[in-house]
Amino acid sequence: MPKEVRSKNSRFRSQSYRKEWEKENWAQGWLKVSSQGASKAFCQFCDKNILAGKSELMRHAKTAQHCQNAAQVLGSTSMEQYVTSSQGCIKAELNTVALIARRNISFNFMSYMVPTLKHIASDSKAIKDMTSGRTKTTYLLTECLAVDAHERLIQELQEAKGLSILCDKASDISMNKIFCINVRYLYNGSPRTQLYQLIRLKRGNAEALFAALEEALVKDKLTWQQVVGYASDGENLMQGVIERISTFLQNGTTQDVENVSNPVAFFTNVHLKDSRTMETTATVFYCRDELTGLNRLFQSNQFQLHNLYPEVVRVMKMFALNFMKRSYIKDSHIHHLNVDDSSRWPSIQEVYPGLMTSDTIKELLPHQKESFLERCREWYREAVKQLYRRINLDDPVLQSLSHLKPSAIVNETSSITAAATIASGLPCITTMLNVNAQQIDRQWRSLLANENIISGQWKGKSFENFWLAMSKIDSYRTLATFVLQVAALPQSTAVVERTFSKLNLNKTKLRNNLGVNTLEAIIKGNGITIFDPGQTTVFA
């Protein structure tokens, strides 16, 4: 019978997928019907749809990309393959991997260290049984230690009554956009800041950042009602006027979130226009020490916002006295000094350049000395203006925080209205704790009137220890719980910058193939000192 010839104008009839193909040797493990219909097949190795013609599918199975993907999938290992060793062996390996992460050591190092350990400690069965190399080290870190660390973090966040988000975006050495999210919360009554997640971004706009943050929170069953604080640097993407992540954050929550930017990040940008002379350098050192002192307040993981207002006022007044008339500063409020009003300036000869410089500039010619002192005055003016711009000294909450210090309470210098002012200014925390400002104000007034507290053993106590002790006294538990939650608010983004520093220490030119998940695992592994496999659910 002659073969039927199809004309060029006739329509091609597509072949339908056949289930029995999956049992054939060339299709086992990767072929299944496509969700797009019976005329398409789906390759599970390549994650793509293909025409459901048998010849097309067999050709696809022979392509280089398919063979490469098949080798990766079929060569992957499961948890059982790596944890079937003895309990002593897996404990030794996990703690060694934690050390690798903590000291930023290449995973390849394990391939050399394990044989060495076996050689020098031949009588130890656990070491004899160790088989860790680069691949197993990576697996134990990313799938065991990091997973356990994240599960513990989520448990702590869910037990905490509130959390703050600290975030920033940067590019690594491979020019990948990385979104870093840290969280700050109370743990056993003390503020704790931890890396929450590193996310690789395809788009770097505010909407994409917020979507990534929201997806991560939803996945871990964390709610927006738990978020009471947010901190980022002053970049437009984070704290800009039009499109910024903080705007999406406010729109995504049902409550106001305390928004904190980095208030002393300007330090590195404040400089003299001409620093060629040794005398100018001495003046910079004299002023730098004061600004560095402010910077240290925010780089600490301990709560320091209660020290911010008095320290900023002190530094501003000190700088102002170096180039303005003392009578003007005495008669004016420090919050509203007009540093640009030249009528408030003394003669140029009265500008103070610092003790190290004062004797040296006597050797300069008159016009050189005048030029130098003018530059010093400009530096002081700019420093004061930058502090004004970045820190709102008129904020009643900021002013009142200093009254929560144990020294102020014991010395009876605390304002009787301080707690009510703070509670009224931070409704996100009172709402989250389900308390009102009246309860907090009543307990605060009672505390200030308690002679046993004022004259007792509380003198010299740290902020954290004092309020932890107060939280154990029924009469002041609500007040102390509120104050400790305030202490968990973010005070800067220094911890995020430290995370990026750890990222750059690990992802170098020699290790530029490290993925985001591995980098996150390394950073989370930094905090592990001793790991007990028996106290984790990872192997369950």
C-alpha positions as CSV (number, residue, x, y, z in Angstrom):
1,M,0.0,0.0,0.0
2,P,1.5,3.3,-1.0
3,K,2.6,5.7,1.9
4,E,0.3,8.6,2.4
5,V,1.8,11.9,1.5
6,R,0.9,15.0,3.5
7,S,0.6,18.2,1.5
8,K,2.5,21.2,2.6
9,N,-0.7,23.1,3.4
10,S,-2.0,20.3,5.7
11,R,-1.8,21.0,9.4
12,F,0.8,19.1,11.5
13,R,-0.9,16.8,14.1
14,S,1.0,16.9,17.4
15,Q,1.7,13.6,19.2
16,S,0.2,13.0,22.6
17,Y,2.2,12.1,25.6
18,R,2.2,8.4,26.5
19,K,2.6,7.3,30.1
20,E,4.4,4.0,29.1
21,W,7.4,6.0,27.9
22,E,8.3,6.7,31.5
23,K,9.2,3.0,32.0
24,E,11.7,2.9,29.1
25,N,15.4,3.1,30.0
26,W,16.0,6.4,28.2
27,A,13.2,8.2,30.1
28,Q,13.5,6.8,33.7
29,G,13.8,9.4,36.5
30,W,13.2,12.6,34.5
31,L,10.2,12.3,32.2
32,K,6.6,13.2,33.1
33,V,3.5,14.8,31.5
34,S,3.5,18.6,31.4
35,S,1.0,20.7,33.2
36,Q,0.5,22.6,29.9
37,G,-1.4,19.7,28.3
38,A,-1.0,16.2,26.7
39,S,1.0,17.6,23.8
40,K,3.9,18.6,26.0
41,A,6.3,16.6,28.3
42,F,8.2,17.9,31.2
43,C,11.9,17.2,32.0
44,Q,12.5,17.2,35.8
45,F,16.2,17.5,35.4
46,C,16.2,20.5,33.2
47,D,12.9,22.0,34.6
48,K,11.5,22.7,31.1
49,N,8.6,21.7,28.8
50,I,9.3,19.8,25.6
51,L,7.1,18.7,22.6
52,A,5.7,15.2,23.4
53,G,7.2,13.5,20.3
54,K,9.2,10.5,21.2
55,S,12.0,11.4,18.8
56,E,12.2,14.9,20.2
57,L,12.3,13.5,23.7
58,M,15.1,11.0,22.9
59,R,17.1,13.8,21.3
60,H,16.7,15.9,24.4
61,A,17.9,13.1,26.6
62,K,21.2,13.1,24.7
63,T,21.9,16.8,24.9
64,A,24.9,18.0,26.9
65,Q,22.8,20.2,29.2
66,H,20.5,17.4,30.1
67,C,23.4,15.0,30.8
68,Q,25.0,17.6,33.0
69,N,21.8,18.2,35.0
70,A,21.2,14.5,35.3
71,A,24.7,14.0,36.7
72,Q,24.1,16.7,39.3
73,V,20.7,15.3,40.4
74,L,21.7,11.7,40.4
75,G,25.0,12.5,42.2
76,S,23.3,14.5,45.0
77,T,23.4,13.0,48.5
78,S,20.7,12.6,51.1
79,M,20.9,13.2,54.9
80,E,21.0,9.4,55.5
81,Q,24.2,9.0,53.5
82,Y,26.0,11.5,55.8
83,V,24.7,10.8,59.2
84,T,24.8,7.0,59.3
85,S,28.1,7.1,61.2
86,S,28.4,6.6,64.9
87,Q,27.1,9.2,67.3
88,G,30.6,10.1,68.4
89,C,31.8,10.5,64.8
90,I,28.9,12.8,63.7
91,K,29.4,14.9,66.8
92,A,33.1,15.2,66.0
93,E,32.4,16.1,62.4
94,L,29.7,18.7,63.2
95,N,31.8,20.5,65.8
96,T,34.8,20.5,63.4
97,V,32.6,22.0,60.7
98,A,31.4,24.6,63.1
99,L,35.0,25.5,63.8
100,I,35.6,25.8,60.0
101,A,32.7,28.3,59.7
102,R,33.7,30.2,62.9
103,R,37.3,30.8,61.7
104,N,36.5,31.4,58.0
105,I,38.5,28.4,56.7
106,S,38.1,26.9,53.2
107,F,36.0,23.7,53.1
108,N,38.9,22.0,51.2
109,F,40.9,22.2,54.4
110,M,38.8,19.3,55.8
111,S,40.2,17.0,53.1
112,Y,43.6,17.5,54.6
113,M,42.7,17.9,58.3
114,V,40.9,14.6,58.7
115,P,43.8,12.4,57.5
116,T,46.1,14.4,59.8
117,L,43.8,13.9,62.8
118,K,43.6,10.2,62.1
119,H,47.4,10.1,62.0
120,I,48.0,11.9,65.2
121,A,45.1,10.4,67.2
122,S,45.0,6.9,65.9
123,D,43.5,5.6,69.2
124,S,40.3,7.7,68.8
125,K,37.4,5.7,67.1
126,A,35.4,8.9,66.4
127,I,38.3,10.5,64.5
128,K,39.0,7.2,62.7
129,D,35.5,7.1,61.5
130,M,35.6,10.8,60.2
131,T,35.3,11.0,56.4
132,S,34.6,14.7,55.9
133,G,35.9,16.4,52.8
134,R,34.8,19.6,51.0
135,T,31.5,18.2,49.8
136,K,30.5,16.7,53.1
137,T,31.7,19.7,55.0
138,T,29.5,22.0,52.9
139,Y,26.5,19.6,53.4
140,L,26.9,19.4,57.2
141,L,27.1,23.2,57.4
142,T,24.3,24.1,55.1
143,E,21.8,21.3,55.9
144,C,22.6,20.6,59.5
145,L,24.3,23.4,61.5
146,A,22.6,26.3,59.6
147,V,19.2,24.6,59.6
148,D,19.4,24.0,63.3
149,A,20.6,27.6,64.0
150,H,17.7,29.0,61.9
151,E,15.1,26.7,63.7
152,R,16.4,27.9,67.0
153,L,16.3,31.6,65.9
154,I,12.7,31.2,64.7
155,Q,11.7,29.6,68.0
156,E,13.3,32.5,69.9
157,L,11.5,35.0,67.7
158,Q,8.1,33.3,68.1
159,E,8.6,33.3,71.9
160,A,9.7,37.0,71.9
161,K,6.9,39.5,72.2
162,G,8.4,41.8,69.5
163,L,11.2,42.1,67.1
164,S,13.0,44.8,65.1
165,I,14.3,44.5,61.5
166,L,17.7,45.8,60.5
167,C,18.5,45.6,56.8
168,D,20.7,46.8,54.0
169,K,21.6,45.9,50.4
170,A,25.0,45.5,48.9
171,S,26.8,43.7,46.0
172,D,29.4,40.9,46.6
173,I,32.6,40.3,44.6
174,S,30.6,38.6,41.9
175,M,28.3,41.6,41.6
176,N,25.3,39.7,43.0
177,K,22.8,41.9,44.8
178,I,22.5,40.7,48.4
179,F,19.7,41.7,50.7
180,C,20.8,41.3,54.4
181,I,18.2,41.0,57.1
182,N,19.1,41.0,60.8
183,V,16.6,40.8,63.6
184,R,16.9,42.3,67.1
185,Y,14.7,40.9,69.9
186,L,14.7,40.1,73.7
187,Y,16.1,36.8,74.7
188,N,16.0,35.9,78.5
189,G,15.5,39.6,79.1
190,S,18.5,40.8,77.1
191,P,18.6,42.4,73.6
192,R,20.0,40.0,71.0
193,T,20.8,40.7,67.4
194,Q,21.1,37.9,64.9
195,L,21.4,37.3,61.1
196,Y,18.0,36.3,59.9
197,Q,18.5,35.7,56.2
198,L,20.7,36.6,53.2
199,I,18.6,36.9,50.0
200,R,19.9,37.1,46.4
201,L,17.9,39.7,44.5
202,K,17.1,39.9,40.8
203,R,15.8,43.5,41.2
204,G,17.2,46.0,43.7
205,N,14.2,48.4,44.1
206,A,12.3,49.0,47.3
207,E,9.3,46.9,46.1
208,A,11.5,43.9,45.5
209,L,13.3,44.2,48.8
210,F,10.0,44.4,50.7
211,A,8.5,41.5,48.8
212,A,11.6,39.4,49.7
213,L,11.3,40.4,53.4
214,E,7.6,39.6,53.5
215,E,8.1,36.2,51.8
216,A,10.7,35.3,54.4
217,L,8.5,36.3,57.4
218,V,5.5,34.5,56.0
219,K,7.5,31.3,55.4
220,D,8.7,31.3,59.0
221,K,5.2,32.1,60.3
222,L,6.2,35.5,61.7
223,T,3.6,38.2,61.7
224,W,3.8,42.0,61.1
225,Q,2.2,42.5,64.5
226,Q,5.5,41.3,66.0
227,V,7.6,43.9,64.2
228,V,8.0,47.0,66.4
229,G,11.2,48.6,65.0
230,Y,13.1,49.1,61.7
231,A,16.6,50.4,61.0
232,S,18.6,51.0,57.9
233,D,21.2,53.4,56.6
234,G,20.3,56.8,55.0
235,E,20.3,55.6,51.4
236,N,17.4,56.8,49.3
237,L,16.3,53.2,48.7
238,M,16.0,52.7,52.5
239,Q,15.1,56.1,53.8
240,G,14.4,58.2,50.7
241,V,11.5,60.6,50.1
242,I,9.5,58.9,47.2
243,E,10.0,55.1,47.0
244,R,11.6,53.5,50.0
245,I,11.4,50.2,51.8
246,S,10.3,51.9,55.0
247,T,7.2,53.2,53.2
248,F,6.3,49.6,52.1
249,L,6.9,48.5,55.6
250,Q,4.5,51.0,57.1
251,N,1.9,50.1,54.5
252,G,2.3,46.4,55.2
253,T,1.7,46.6,58.9
254,T,-1.3,47.5,61.0
255,Q,0.7,49.6,63.5
256,D,3.3,52.3,63.5
257,V,6.9,51.0,63.5
258,E,9.7,52.9,65.2
259,N,12.0,53.9,62.4
260,V,15.6,54.4,63.1
261,S,18.3,55.3,60.6
262,N,22.0,55.4,61.4
263,P,22.5,58.7,63.3
264,V,26.2,58.9,63.4
265,A,27.1,57.5,60.0
266,F,28.1,61.0,58.9
267,F,31.3,60.8,60.9
268,T,33.4,59.5,58.0
269,N,32.1,62.3,55.7
270,V,33.0,65.2,58.0
271,H,36.5,66.5,57.2
272,L,38.6,69.6,56.8
273,K,38.9,70.8,53.2
274,D,42.7,71.0,53.5
275,S,44.5,68.5,55.7
276,R,48.0,69.0,54.4
277,T,49.6,70.4,57.5
278,M,50.5,68.4,60.6
279,E,48.6,71.0,62.7
280,T,45.4,70.3,60.8
281,T,45.8,66.5,61.4
282,A,46.2,67.1,65.1
283,T,42.9,69.1,65.2
284,V,41.2,66.3,63.3
285,F,42.4,63.8,65.9
286,Y,41.2,66.0,68.8
287,C,37.7,66.2,67.3
288,R,37.6,62.7,65.9
289,D,37.9,61.1,69.4
290,E,34.7,62.8,70.4
291,L,32.8,61.6,67.4
292,T,34.3,58.2,67.7
293,G,32.9,58.1,71.2
294,L,29.4,58.7,69.8
295,N,30.0,56.0,67.2
296,R,30.9,53.4,69.9
297,L,27.5,54.0,71.5
298,F,25.8,52.6,68.4
299,Q,28.3,49.9,67.5
300,S,27.6,48.1,70.8
301,N,25.0,45.3,70.8
302,Q,24.0,46.5,74.3
303,F,21.3,49.2,74.6
304,Q,22.8,52.7,74.4
305,L,20.0,55.0,73.3
306,H,19.6,56.2,76.9
307,N,23.1,57.7,76.6
308,L,22.5,59.3,73.2
309,Y,20.8,62.6,74.1
310,P,23.2,63.7,76.9
311,E,26.3,62.7,74.8
312,V,25.2,64.5,71.7
313,V,24.3,67.6,73.6
314,R,27.7,67.5,75.3
315,V,29.6,67.1,72.0
316,M,27.6,69.8,70.3
317,K,28.1,72.3,73.1
318,M,31.9,71.4,73.2
319,F,32.3,72.1,69.5
320,A,30.2,75.2,69.7
321,L,32.3,76.7,72.5
322,N,35.4,76.2,70.3
323,F,34.2,78.8,67.7
324,M,31.2,80.7,69.1
325,K,30.7,83.3,71.8
326,R,30.2,81.8,75.2
327,S,27.5,84.3,76.2
328,Y,25.4,83.3,73.1
329,I,25.6,79.6,74.0
330,K,24.8,80.3,77.6
331,D,21.7,82.4,76.7
332,S,20.5,80.1,73.9
333,H,19.0,76.7,73.9
334,I,21.5,74.1,72.6
335,H,18.8,72.6,70.3
336,H,18.6,75.8,68.2
337,L,22.1,77.4,67.9
338,N,22.5,79.4,64.7
339,V,26.0,78.4,63.8
340,D,25.9,80.3,60.5
341,D,25.3,83.7,62.2
342,S,28.7,85.3,62.0
343,S,27.7,88.0,64.6
344,R,27.8,85.1,67.1
345,W,31.4,84.3,66.3
346,P,34.3,85.7,68.3
347,S,37.5,86.9,66.5
348,I,39.3,84.3,64.4
349,Q,42.1,84.3,67.0
350,E,39.8,82.9,69.6
351,V,38.9,79.8,67.6
352,Y,40.3,76.8,69.6
353,P,42.2,74.3,67.3
354,G,43.2,71.8,70.1
355,L,46.0,71.7,72.6
356,M,48.5,69.8,70.3
357,T,48.1,72.5,67.7
358,S,48.0,75.7,69.7
359,D,51.8,75.9,70.3
360,T,52.7,74.8,66.8
361,I,50.7,77.3,64.9
362,K,52.5,80.2,66.6
363,E,55.3,79.5,64.1
364,L,53.0,80.1,61.1
365,L,52.9,83.5,59.3
366,P,49.8,85.6,60.2
367,H,47.9,84.8,57.0
368,Q,48.7,81.1,57.3
369,K,47.5,81.0,60.9
370,E,44.2,82.9,60.0
371,S,43.6,80.5,57.0
372,F,44.1,77.5,59.2
373,L,41.8,78.7,62.0
374,E,39.1,79.5,59.4
375,R,39.2,75.9,58.3
376,C,38.9,74.7,61.9
377,R,35.9,76.9,62.3
378,E,34.3,75.5,59.2
379,W,34.9,72.0,60.5
380,Y,33.2,72.7,63.8
381,R,30.3,74.4,62.0
382,E,29.8,71.4,59.7
383,A,30.0,68.9,62.6
384,V,27.3,70.7,64.6
385,K,25.1,71.1,61.5
386,Q,25.4,67.4,60.6
387,L,24.4,66.4,64.2
388,Y,21.4,68.7,64.0
389,R,20.4,67.2,60.6
390,R,20.7,63.6,61.7
391,I,19.5,63.6,65.3
392,N,16.2,65.3,66.4
393,L,17.1,66.7,69.7
394,D,13.5,68.0,70.1
395,D,12.2,64.4,70.2
396,P,10.6,64.0,73.7
397,V,11.2,60.2,73.6
398,L,14.9,60.7,73.0
399,Q,15.2,63.2,75.8
400,S,13.2,61.0,78.2
401,L,15.3,57.9,77.6
402,S,18.2,59.3,79.6
403,H,15.9,59.4,82.7
404,L,15.6,55.6,82.7
405,K,19.3,55.2,83.7
406,P,19.7,53.5,87.1
407,S,22.1,56.3,88.1
408,A,19.4,59.0,87.4
409,I,16.8,57.0,89.4
410,V,19.1,56.4,92.4
411,N,20.3,60.0,92.4
412,E,16.7,61.3,92.1
413,T,17.3,63.3,88.9
414,S,14.8,61.4,86.7
415,S,11.8,63.3,85.5
416,I,8.5,62.1,86.9
417,T,6.9,62.3,83.5
418,A,9.6,60.4,81.6
419,A,7.9,57.0,81.4
420,A,4.5,58.4,80.3
421,T,6.3,60.4,77.5
422,I,8.1,57.3,76.2
423,A,5.0,55.1,76.4
424,S,2.9,57.7,74.5
425,G,5.6,58.1,71.9
426,L,6.0,54.4,71.3
427,P,2.5,53.0,70.8
428,C,3.7,50.1,68.8
429,I,5.3,48.6,71.9
430,T,2.4,49.3,74.3
431,T,0.0,47.8,71.8
432,M,2.1,44.7,71.3
433,L,2.4,44.2,75.1
434,N,-1.3,45.0,75.6
435,V,-0.6,47.7,78.2
436,N,-1.5,51.4,78.4
437,A,0.6,54.4,79.2
438,Q,-1.4,54.9,82.5
439,Q,-0.2,51.6,83.9
440,I,3.4,52.4,83.0
441,D,3.2,55.9,84.4
442,R,1.7,54.7,87.7
443,Q,4.5,52.1,88.3
444,W,7.2,54.6,87.3
445,R,5.9,57.2,89.8
446,S,5.8,54.5,92.4
447,L,9.4,53.4,91.6
448,L,10.7,57.0,92.0
449,A,9.0,57.3,95.4
450,N,10.3,53.9,96.7
451,E,13.1,54.7,99.2
452,N,14.2,51.1,99.2
453,I,14.9,51.3,95.5
454,I,16.6,54.7,95.7
455,S,18.8,53.9,98.7
456,G,19.2,50.1,98.2
457,Q,21.7,47.9,96.5
458,W,20.9,49.2,93.0
459,K,23.6,51.9,92.9
460,G,26.2,51.0,90.3
461,K,23.9,48.5,88.5
462,S,24.0,48.4,84.7
463,F,20.9,49.4,82.8
464,E,20.1,45.9,81.8
465,N,20.7,44.3,85.2
466,F,18.7,47.0,87.0
467,W,15.6,46.5,84.8
468,L,15.9,42.7,84.8
469,A,15.8,42.9,88.6
470,M,12.8,45.2,88.5
471,S,10.9,42.8,86.1
472,K,11.0,40.2,89.0
473,I,9.1,42.6,91.3
474,D,5.4,42.4,90.9
475,S,4.9,46.1,91.5
476,Y,7.1,47.1,88.6
477,R,6.9,44.1,86.2
478,T,4.8,46.0,83.6
479,L,7.1,49.0,83.6
480,A,10.3,46.9,83.5
481,T,8.9,44.7,80.6
482,F,8.1,47.8,78.7
483,V,11.6,49.3,79.3
484,L,13.3,46.1,78.3
485,Q,11.3,46.0,75.1
486,V,12.4,49.6,74.4
487,A,16.0,48.4,74.9
488,A,15.4,45.9,72.1
489,L,14.8,48.7,69.5
490,P,17.6,49.0,67.0
491,Q,20.0,51.8,67.6
492,S,22.1,51.6,64.4
493,T,22.9,49.3,61.4
494,A,26.4,48.5,62.5
495,V,25.5,44.8,62.9
496,V,24.4,44.7,59.3
497,E,27.7,46.2,58.1
498,R,29.5,43.5,60.2
499,T,27.5,40.9,58.4
500,F,28.7,42.2,55.0
501,S,32.2,42.3,56.4
502,K,31.9,38.6,57.2
503,L,30.5,37.9,53.8
504,N,33.4,39.6,52.1
505,L,35.9,37.8,54.3
506,N,34.6,34.5,52.9
507,K,33.6,35.3,49.3
508,T,37.0,36.3,47.9
509,K,38.5,36.0,44.5
510,L,39.6,32.5,45.3
511,R,36.1,31.5,46.6
512,N,33.9,33.5,44.3
513,N,31.6,30.5,43.6
514,L,30.2,30.4,47.1
515,G,26.4,30.7,46.9
516,V,24.2,32.9,49.1
517,N,22.9,29.9,51.1
518,T,26.4,28.7,51.8
519,L,27.5,32.2,52.9
520,E,24.5,32.5,55.1
521,A,25.3,29.1,56.7
522,I,29.0,30.2,57.3
523,I,27.9,33.4,59.1
524,K,25.3,31.5,61.2
525,G,27.9,28.9,61.9
526,N,30.1,31.7,63.3
527,G,28.0,31.7,66.5
528,I,28.3,27.9,67.1
529,T,31.0,26.9,69.7
530,I,29.7,23.5,70.9
531,F,27.1,21.5,69.0
532,D,25.3,18.5,70.4
533,P,23.6,16.4,67.7
534,G,21.3,14.9,70.3
535,Q,19.7,18.2,71.1
536,T,18.5,19.1,67.6
537,T,15.5,18.1,65.4
538,V,17.6,18.2,62.2
539,F,18.1,14.5,62.2
540,A,14.6,13.6,63.2
